Amino acid sequence: AHEEWGVLLFSTAPAHEVAQHLRKLLTVELPEGLPVVLRLADAAVARILFGSGDQRLFGPLSCVVTADIVGANWHRHQPRSSERPDLPTPYRLSPEQSSGLDHADRRRVLLELDAHLLKHFPERHGSETVAERWPMLEQLEAEASTLGLSSQSELFYYANVMASLDGSSLDQHPHINRLLHTPSLQSPGERVALAADLAHQWASQRGHP
């Protein structure tokens, strides 16, 4: 459960009937009609879909259960009635579902950031649960966004900077501070990568790899 590995599906129907139903959800349409591939085995994606209230999504499923490591709980979704309305193909997401899936993508990035920091900075990033670390992860994302850093790699580089500096103020590191806050011919991504290298060098000189 702590890895949110997959989704628990319950049904009295034969396995091939469940699989046939789920295949209809592998490719869906955005509200504007563009086709997209769903990460249907992602617990957060399943939570958005089956929690939306659309009874057509259940088909032969009597219950869908997913773990939520951020909220430190489980989510259980069941159809409201025994009727099984047909699921159209392609299935078109509602604006609310589409917005929810965008949130699930952002959540996945933050979980990957958490795993990255646990791997590379375990001494500074492993004493609490994911739920307890979540506000810090959201803060890193917000700060990175304010600096014009938008990609996942740029977010990770920024997190490396802050973890390497180990709580010391950016004002104490003028060169790094300049790279992060002063526009130049270099892109924000190039500048934050350089800043991460400088922060790593500073940490290594202090004896903190």
NORWO-V382326 format. One record per run of one state. SS is the DSSP state (h for helix, s for strand, l for the rest). FROM is the first residue (numbers start at 1). TO is the last residue. If there is no record, write none. Layout:
<<SS;FROM;TO> <SS;FROM;TO>>
//
This chain:
<<l;1;7> <s;8;10> <l;11;14> <h;15;23> <l;24;26> <s;27;29> <l;30;34> <s;35;37> <l;38;42> <h;43;50> <l;51;54> <h;55;57> <l;58;62> <s;63;68> <l;69;72> <s;73;77> <l;78;91> <s;92;92> <l;93;94> <h;95;120> <l;121;121> <h;122;125> <l;126;129> <h;130;146> <l;147;151> <h;152;165> <l;166;169> <h;170;172> <l;173;173> <h;174;181> <l;182;187> <h;188;205> <l;206;209>>
//
